[in-house]
């Protein structure tokens, strides 16, 4: 074989090798993405429930132990609304509410009551953004650290919506399977 023919053969092998490598890489990436997607779908609900539990139970416990960094914000809100004589009672009630809410999120059968209580909680704890704006905002659209603390609750709301959507989709997938199973048992 001539040198030019050998070069062409090597170039052809190189092209085939590059195509094979690209195909292998796409296959591996596709497999990783599919596996990650399946694991995410499988673990979303338990992970979301545990995350909501940790946030609410932990923050509620900090309030019960008088260790919460949210105390000045809550104090300003109570002072502006129901009055400081009711601060200790309302703050402890909020703490217990948060702990119970966190626990309820661990129970799938309590999803809807948990979400309703979550919405009530979010209205209450978001009210400082309007009622005590001087504590929540440095300037319009520039929240203080306390304001950021409140705004992050949008992520918790998104988790709750995701839990509801996941449960709804899961029940829709389970319904035909249960129907088919009942039909087979009757036969």
N, C-alpha and C positions, 0 to 999 in steps of 0.2 A: 504494500500500500504506500501510496505517496503521502508525503507530509500534509498536503492540503486536504486529502481525504481523511486522514487521521484527525486533523483539526475539526473538520465538519462532523465527524462521528463523535468526538469529544463534546462539541457544542450541542449536538443533538441530545447526548446523554445528560448534559448540564441542564438543558431546557426541560427534559423529562423529569430530572431530579428536582428542579425548582418547582415544577407543577405539582409533583408528588408532595413536596414539602409544604407548599401552599395548601393543598387539599388536606393534608394531615393536620396542619395548623387550624384550618377552618373547622375540621371535624372535632378537634380537641376543644376549641373555643365554644363551638355549638354544644358539645357535651357538658362543658363546665357551666355554661349559661342555663341549659336545661336543668341540670342538677341543682344549681343555685335557685332557680325559679321554683322547682318542686319543694325544696327545703323551706324556702320563704313562705310558700303557700301552706305548707304543713305546720310551720312554727309561728306564723303571724299571730294568730289569736292567743295562744298561751303567752307568747312574749309580750304582746300588747297588754294583756290582762295583768301580767306580773309587773310591767313598767308602771301602769296606772296605780296598782296597789302600792308599790314602793313609794312613789311620789306622794300619794295622799296619806298613806299611813305614816310615813316618815315625817312629813311636814306637820301632820296633826299631832304626832307624838312630841315634836319639838315645841309646839304651842302648849301642850299639856305640861311639859317640863320647864316652861318659861325660858326656853332657849331659842325661840324663833327670831330670826332677823326681820320678820315681817311685823313684829310688835309695834314699832313706831307708825307704820302705815295703817295698821288696824286701829291703833289709838286715834290717829287723825280722823279716820273714817267714822268711828264711833262718836268722837267729839262733835263732828259735823252733823251727825244724824240723830242717834238716840240719846246721846249724852254720856259723859264719862262715868257717872255712877253705875252704868250698866256694862262698862268695859270688861271687867273680869268675867262676869257671867257670859256675856256674848262671845268673848274670845275662847273661853273653855268650851262653850257649846259648839262653836265652829271647829274646834280641835277634835271633839268627839265625832262630830258630823264627818270630818275628813277621814278619821280612822275607820269609821263604819263604812263610808263610801269606798275606801280602798279595799276593805274586806269583801264588800258586795261584788266588786269587780272580779274577784277570784271565782265567783259562782256563776257559771254560764246561764243557769236558769233565772238569774236575777239581772240579766243584761238590761232589759227595758227599764225596770225600776232604777237601776244604777245610772243609766243615761239620763233619766228624768232628774234624779238628784244631782247629777253632775251639772246639768244645765242650770238648775237653781243655784248651785254653788258658784258657777262661773258668772252668773249675773251679779251675785253678791260681791265676789272678790274682784270683779272688773269695775265695779262702781267707783272706786277711787280715781279711775282715769277721768271721770267727769266730776265727781263730788268733791274730791280734794286734789284738783289738778296741780296745785302748787307743789304737792309731794310727788306726783307721778310724772310731771313734765318739766324739763329745763326750758324748752321753747316748743312751739307747735311742731309736732312730728319728731321731737327729740326727747325720748323718755329718759327719766332718771333710772338708776339701777332698780328702784322699786317698780317703776313703770315697765321696765323690761321683764321683771319678775312676773308681772300680771300678763303682759302680752304673750309670754311663752305658753300661757294656757291654751292658746289657739292650737298648739301641737297636741295637747291632751284632748281637745275637742276632736281633732282629726283622727286620733287613735280611737276614740269612742265611735265615731262614724265608721271607721274601718272595721271595728269589731261587729257592729250591726250589719254592715254589708257582707262581711265574711260569713256570719251566721245565716243570713238570708240566702246567700248563694249555696252554702253547705246544705241547708234544708231543702232547697230546690233540687239539688243533685241527689239527695237521700230519698226524696219522695218517690221517684220512679223506681229506684232500687227496692224500696220497701214494698211497693205495689207488686213488682215482679216476684218478689220473694213470697208474698202472701198468695199470689196466684199459683205458684209452684207448690206451696204447702197444701192448698185446697185440692189440687189435682190428684 
